[in-house]
Amino acid sequence: MSDAAAMNATSICGVRRISAITITYAAFLLLLFPGTTLANKKAPVLPMAVLDAKTIYIDNQANDATLLNDAYLELAKWGHLQVVDSAKKADLVLRFTGSAYVKAVASDTPPNMSMQPAIARASGNGNVILPNGDEAAPDGYTRLTLVQTKTGNAVWSELSKTKNPKAAAHILDGLREAFEQGSKAQGR
């Protein structure tokens, strides 16, 4: 083999070796610091109609009076949204669901008290789906879902730890943060 051919083969191999080392090093860094690639992902911004909302109705399907009271107090202190007494009067509905589903239904006929097996649907990730369509929250948590009244679409949702009374007192912190992020994104 001539000297030129040998040198050409070495440089090609040298480039391949550097490329393999570079790729291996980059893969190692991604495995070592996976959070840095996700750190730049932003939470979905609330729609403008949600940011412009003035009224809210609280649909307490978790059937927890303490949570309802904490939510009323936090909304009054925040002052951004006025609580109304029905979903029809509201721009937004804030739905609380727990690990069970409770809904009162007015009826003139007595309820069927016979024992029947419960039917639970599961979501794609194995979580139980409640009859209202929300995923059941794990024990000790409450799922908060913000629904835009005009469209009926859920525009925000989070799990809030509510087993501890101190944590439950801050049940709307995530909602306030979502409004603040949306306002900043809209330049308000």
C-alpha positions in Angstrom: 0.0 0.0 0.0 1.4 3.4 -0.9 2.1 6.1 1.8 -0.7 8.3 0.5 -3.2 5.4 0.6 -2.1 4.5 4.2 -2.4 8.1 5.3 -5.9 8.4 3.8 -7.1 5.2 5.5 -5.7 6.5 8.9 -7.5 9.9 8.5 -10.7 8.2 7.7 -10.4 5.9 10.6 -9.4 8.8 12.8 -12.5 10.7 11.9 -14.7 7.7 12.5 -13.1 7.1 15.9 -13.6 10.8 16.9 -17.2 10.6 15.7 -17.9 7.5 17.7 -16.3 9.0 20.8 -18.2 12.2 20.4 -21.5 10.3 20.0 -20.8 8.1 23.0 -19.9 11.2 25.1 -23.0 13.0 24.1 -25.2 10.0 24.9 -23.5 9.7 28.3 -24.2 13.4 29.0 -27.9 13.0 28.1 -28.2 9.9 30.3 -26.4 11.7 33.2 -28.4 14.9 33.0 -31.8 14.1 31.5 -33.5 17.0 33.3 -31.5 19.6 31.3 -33.2 18.5 28.1 -36.7 18.8 29.8 -35.9 22.0 31.7 -36.8 24.2 28.7 -40.2 22.6 28.2 -42.9 25.1 29.3 -46.2 24.2 30.8 -49.1 24.8 28.4 -50.3 28.4 28.5 -53.9 29.0 29.4 -56.1 30.3 26.5 -56.8 34.0 26.4 -60.5 33.4 27.1 -59.5 31.8 30.4 -57.2 34.6 31.4 -60.0 37.1 30.7 -62.5 35.1 32.8 -64.2 37.0 35.6 -66.3 34.3 37.3 -65.8 30.8 38.5 -68.0 28.0 39.9 -66.5 25.3 42.2 -67.8 21.8 41.5 -66.8 19.9 44.6 -67.2 16.3 43.4 -64.6 15.2 46.1 -67.4 16.0 48.6 -64.9 17.6 51.0 -66.4 20.6 52.7 -62.9 21.7 54.1 -61.4 21.8 50.6 -64.4 23.8 49.4 -64.0 26.3 52.2 -60.2 26.5 51.6 -60.9 27.2 47.9 -63.4 29.9 48.7 -61.0 31.6 51.1 -58.1 31.4 48.6 -60.2 32.8 45.7 -61.4 35.7 47.9 -57.8 36.5 49.0 -56.5 36.2 45.4 -59.3 38.5 44.1 -58.9 37.5 40.4 -62.1 35.6 40.0 -65.5 36.0 41.6 -67.2 32.8 42.8 -70.7 32.3 41.6 -73.4 29.9 42.7 -74.0 27.9 39.4 -72.0 26.7 36.5 -74.4 28.5 34.1 -73.3 31.9 35.5 -69.6 31.1 35.4 -66.9 31.7 32.8 -64.9 28.8 34.3 -65.7 25.7 36.4 -63.1 24.4 38.9 -63.8 20.7 39.5 -62.5 18.9 42.5 -62.4 15.1 42.3 -60.8 12.6 44.7 -60.3 8.9 44.7 -64.1 8.4 44.7 -66.9 10.0 42.8 -69.9 11.5 44.6 -72.8 13.3 42.9 -76.2 14.1 44.4 -79.0 13.6 42.0 -82.5 14.8 42.9 -85.2 12.2 42.3 -88.8 11.5 43.1 -88.2 7.7 43.0 -86.4 5.9 45.8 -82.8 4.8 45.0 -82.0 1.3 44.0 -80.2 -0.1 47.0 -79.5 -3.6 45.6 -75.9 -4.8 45.6 -74.4 -4.6 42.2 -70.8 -5.0 41.2 -68.9 -1.8 40.6 -67.7 -1.2 37.0 -64.4 0.7 36.8 -62.9 1.8 33.5 -59.1 2.2 33.3 -57.2 4.8 31.3 -54.3 3.9 29.1 -51.9 4.2 32.0 -54.0 2.0 34.3 -55.6 4.7 36.4 -59.3 4.4 37.2 -61.6 6.7 35.3 -64.5 8.2 37.2 -68.0 8.4 35.8 -67.5 12.1 35.1 -64.5 11.3 32.8 -61.8 12.5 35.2 -59.0 10.2 36.4 -59.4 9.3 40.0 -56.9 10.9 42.3 -54.6 8.8 44.5 -55.5 8.6 48.2 -54.5 11.8 49.9 -54.7 13.9 46.8 -57.4 15.9 45.0 -57.5 16.4 41.2 -58.3 20.0 40.2 -59.6 20.5 36.7 -60.4 23.9 35.2 -63.1 23.7 32.6 -64.0 26.5 30.2 -67.8 26.8 30.4 -68.4 27.9 26.8 -66.4 25.0 25.2 -66.7 22.4 27.9 -63.0 21.7 27.4 -60.6 21.0 30.3 -57.9 23.7 29.9 -55.8 22.9 33.1 -55.5 20.1 35.6 -53.2 19.1 38.4 -53.0 16.8 41.4 -52.9 18.6 44.8 -51.8 17.0 48.0 -54.7 17.5 50.4 -54.3 14.9 53.1 -52.3 17.3 55.3 -54.5 20.4 56.3 -51.5 22.8 55.8 -51.1 21.5 52.2 -54.9 21.6 51.6 -54.9 25.3 52.6 -52.7 26.0 49.5 -54.9 24.0 47.1 -55.1 26.8 44.5 -51.4 27.7 44.3 -50.9 25.8 41.1 -53.9 27.5 39.5 -52.6 31.0 40.5 -49.2 30.0 39.0 -50.8 28.9 35.7 -52.6 32.3 35.5 -49.4 34.2 36.2 -47.5 32.2 33.6 -50.3 32.8 31.1 -50.4 36.5 31.8 -46.6 36.8 31.4 -46.8 34.9 28.1 -49.5 37.3 26.9 -47.4 40.3 27.9 -49.8 41.4 30.6 
